[in-house]
Amino acid sequence: MPTRRVFFSQLALDARIGILEHELRATQPLHIDAEFDVDVTQEVHDQNIQTVLDYRLLRNAVVDECTRSHVNLLETLSERVVERILADFPAVQHVKIRISKPLAFSDCASVGIELQRGR
C-alpha cells in the first residue's frame, strides 16, 4: 500500500521534564522532530481535508502528551508520545520521534532520545 509521510521539524515547547532537582522546579524547552507514515487509502481532494490525515491533530496530540504532566525521563516521554499516536491515529503505520533538550549541556546543541515504532 502506498504511504505518505507527515513530519514536524523542531516543534518547540516548554515541558516539565527531568529528574534533577532544578528540573523538578521549572519547565524547560524541548525540540521535537517527528515523522508519521500514513497509509494512503483514498485520493486527495484539494477541497476536502477529510481525504488526508490532518497534521494539526497530530501536532495537538504531541503537544498535549508532552505538556500534560511532569515526566522524569525523555525515554518515558517518547514512549508515551508514540503510544498515544498509534492509539489515536489508526492510519499511522510507523512513527519516528526525536525529543531533545537544547539547554541540557553548554557544549552541544542538544541531547535527546529517538524512538521508532510501527504497527
Order of alpha helices (4+ residues) and beta strands (2+ residues): beta-alpha-beta-alpha-alpha-beta-beta
